[in-house]
Amino acid sequence: MSESTAEKPHHPYHLVDPSPWPIVGALAAGFVTVGMVLYMHDLPFLGHKFGLGSILPGVLLIILTMFLWWRDVVREAEFQGHHTPVVQIGLRYGMALFIASEVMFFVAFFWAFFDSSLFPKAATGGIWPPKGITPLDPLAIPLLNTLILLTSGCTVTWAHHALKHGDRNGLIQGLALTVLLGIMFTSFQAWEYAHAPFGFKDGIYTSTFFMATGFHGFHVMIGTTFLIVCLFRAIKGHFTPDHHFGFEAAAWYWHFVDVVWLFLFSFVYIWGSGPGPYAG
């Protein structure tokens, strides 16, 4: 048996080479978490208050980790041939479990919102929305953003359909439109935040509002970045009708973001902004 034959695996599985990115990503997330705590509680660090600048080191490290980890995974899939059908099954299960864990995040935020809105406390004046809070008009920017996200769900599905039928131009056009719509959504939400008649620290209504919608907006930015990577890969000729899990995972994630927004729009913006129940 030759040396080259002996080195070839005799199974369809891929044992991932040791990688520094899981631990680097965990440290980056820890830096962001500590920075957010310092910002939310207005605490000094090393004798100075940095505000949102406290999260900057963690954010930069996350961006670096995303770029280099994506580079390694793309190399495994596209050039080294490690993503066999068996490996792709494992990747699908992993992505499904990751989205399930994200669902639990939003369950926690919705739980806090419904606990406060269905059972208003004395601190809110016994009503919801609380006294002194002017909710945002759900038929203004929120409705526009709903239409934008629903349209983006259609364009990413168009791109997926084009890919499965070997239409690379349709794939690129659908992805480009989806990325553009994602950027539009984020821009409108940033404008809405800048002109909101309340701040993050103004009470339970505002904190649950900004945590739920802001966490969703963060996911939109991640999903947009995910789709930008797929767009560049599509332009470079990556993905085939029977080997495109990287794009499929991005599409799953984007549809998850769409569905979460429908719940936010229906309950936080529309139901939550109307005259709420009185405390018993």
Salt bridges, closest charged atoms under 4 A:
ASP42 OD2 - LYS49 NZ 3.50
ASP72 OD1 - ARG71 NH2 2.88
ASP72 OD1 - ARG75 NH1 3.99
GLU76 OE2 - HIS14 NE2 3.82
GLU76 OE1 - HIS83 NE2 3.63
GLU78 OE1 - ARG233 NH2 3.23
GLU102 OE1 - HIS219 NE2 2.06
ASP115 OD2 - LYS121 NZ 3.78
GLU248 OE1 - ARG92 NH2 2.59
